[in-house]
Amino acid sequence: MPRTSTDHTRERRKAMSEAFHSFHQPLTGLHCGLELALIKANSHDEYRERVEDALARAGTVMELTQAIRELAESTDPGERFGTVDLAPLLAQLVDELSSFAAEQADVRVLLTEMGPAYISADPAKLMRSLGNLIVPLIARLHRGSAIEIRAMKQESDAVIVVEWKGSGRAQDGADTDSKAREIRCDAARSYIWTLGGEIAKGESRLEVRLPLA
């Protein structure tokens, strides 16, 4: 059964609530660390360790803040630049993802060429959203795996299909990178909905459907 606008609104609210909740642990840790540094006399090395820990926690908060900003802005379609041709945008995205995949996980990212397909969207926000959906897939795959991206026209929609081959590796859902990626995935889904599109995910397949301009 297709999701309604009410379903999307409910899921957006839930995602925003969970995203803000993710601030609790790093902010509490930052506050406690600084408080202890002021209360207790420390050696030079101990103070340095406290400062380094505070910087790391502050970095965590900044990363989560940026991800939450993307989520908050996802309901705004952004500036309209007429229409965007999906084909070159996907080619550019695959170039960027290939570098990340090779460096981080030795995963190959393949693109099947397609003809012109025009979407009404902000190209930067659309590419970022698609990237935010695919990056976690790359991060979870074992080395030597492959991800194939292809796109096609189906009636009044452009359909982007992402399929991956290779077993996944376990991820720690509590770490900062995983949490920030989870929030960015929520932002990506919300932006796709804002454009009138839909996302479906299977065991080894992700499908993004967007209305043609």
Solvent accessible surface area in square Angstrom, and as a share of the most:
residue,aa,sasa,rsa
1,M,224,1.00
2,P,114,0.72
3,R,115,0.42
4,T,69,0.40
5,S,88,0.57
6,T,82,0.48
7,D,41,0.21
8,H,17,0.08
9,T,55,0.32
10,R,139,0.51
11,E,65,0.29
12,R,55,0.20
13,R,177,0.65
14,K,131,0.56
15,A,11,0.09
16,M,52,0.23
17,S,70,0.45
18,E,71,0.32
19,A,1,0.01
20,F,113,0.47
21,H,138,0.62
22,S,19,0.12
23,F,30,0.13
24,H,121,0.54
25,Q,135,0.60
26,P,14,0.09
27,L,82,0.41
28,T,60,0.35
29,G,17,0.16
30,L,35,0.17
31,H,113,0.51
32,C,57,0.34
33,G,14,0.13
34,L,83,0.41
35,E,81,0.36
36,L,85,0.42
37,A,11,0.08
38,L,159,0.79
39,I,131,0.67
40,K,112,0.48
41,A,92,0.72
42,N,24,0.12
43,S,59,0.38
44,H,143,0.64
45,D,104,0.54
46,E,74,0.33
47,Y,97,0.37
48,R,146,0.53
49,E,118,0.53
50,R,72,0.26
51,V,84,0.48
52,E,89,0.40
53,D,59,0.30
54,A,14,0.11
55,L,120,0.60
56,A,66,0.51
57,R,80,0.29
58,A,32,0.25
59,G,35,0.33
60,T,28,0.16
61,V,25,0.14
62,M,138,0.61
63,E,66,0.30
64,L,4,0.02
65,T,69,0.40
66,Q,76,0.34
67,A,0,0.00
68,I,10,0.05
69,R,142,0.52
70,E,15,0.07
71,L,6,0.03
72,A,57,0.44
73,E,71,0.32
74,S,4,0.02
75,T,75,0.43
76,D,80,0.42
77,P,39,0.25
78,G,21,0.20
79,E,125,0.56
80,R,123,0.45
81,F,119,0.50
82,G,53,0.51
83,T,73,0.42
84,V,15,0.08
85,D,34,0.18
86,L,0,0.00
87,A,22,0.17
88,P,78,0.49
89,L,13,0.06
90,L,1,0.01
91,A,44,0.34
92,Q,93,0.41
93,L,6,0.03
94,V,14,0.08
95,D,99,0.51
96,E,92,0.41
97,L,8,0.04
98,S,37,0.24
99,S,63,0.40
100,F,50,0.21
101,A,0,0.00
102,A,63,0.49
103,E,134,0.60
104,Q,103,0.46
105,A,1,0.00
106,D,68,0.35
107,V,4,0.03
108,R,138,0.51
109,V,14,0.08
110,L,81,0.40
111,L,55,0.27
112,T,63,0.36
113,E,161,0.72
114,M,40,0.18
115,G,43,0.41
116,P,78,0.49
117,A,0,0.00
118,Y,105,0.40
119,I,2,0.01
120,S,44,0.29
121,A,0,0.00
122,D,16,0.08
123,P,45,0.28
124,A,66,0.51
125,K,26,0.11
126,L,0,0.00
127,M,31,0.14
128,R,97,0.36
129,S,8,0.05
130,L,4,0.02
131,G,8,0.07
132,N,23,0.12
133,L,10,0.05
134,I,3,0.02
135,V,33,0.19
136,P,7,0.04
137,L,13,0.06
138,I,0,0.00
139,A,10,0.08
140,R,108,0.40
141,L,5,0.03
142,H,82,0.37
143,R,165,0.60
144,G,50,0.48
145,S,7,0.05
146,A,9,0.07
147,I,0,0.00
148,E,46,0.21
149,I,0,0.00
150,R,63,0.23
151,A,11,0.08
152,M,64,0.28
153,K,117,0.49
154,Q,75,0.33
155,E,177,0.79
156,S,79,0.51
157,D,30,0.16
158,A,0,0.00
159,V,1,0.01
160,I,1,0.01
161,V,1,0.00
162,V,2,0.01
163,E,49,0.22
164,W,32,0.11
165,K,137,0.58
166,G,47,0.45
167,S,78,0.50
168,G,51,0.49
169,R,90,0.33
170,A,104,0.81
171,Q,70,0.31
172,D,90,0.46
173,G,55,0.53
174,A,89,0.69
175,D,54,0.28
176,T,46,0.27
177,D,84,0.43
178,S,19,0.12
179,K,42,0.18
180,A,1,0.01
181,R,64,0.23
182,E,76,0.34
183,I,2,0.01
184,R,39,0.14
185,C,18,0.11
186,D,25,0.13
187,A,6,0.04
188,A,1,0.01
189,R,80,0.29
190,S,1,0.01
191,Y,3,0.01
192,I,0,0.00
193,W,25,0.09
194,T,39,0.22
195,L,18,0.09
196,G,57,0.55
197,G,3,0.03
198,E,58,0.26
199,I,22,0.11
200,A,62,0.48
201,K,131,0.55
202,G,39,0.38
203,E,172,0.77
204,S,54,0.35
205,R,88,0.32
206,L,7,0.03
207,E,35,0.16
208,V,1,0.01
209,R,75,0.27
210,L,0,0.00
211,P,51,0.32
212,L,48,0.24
213,A,77,0.60
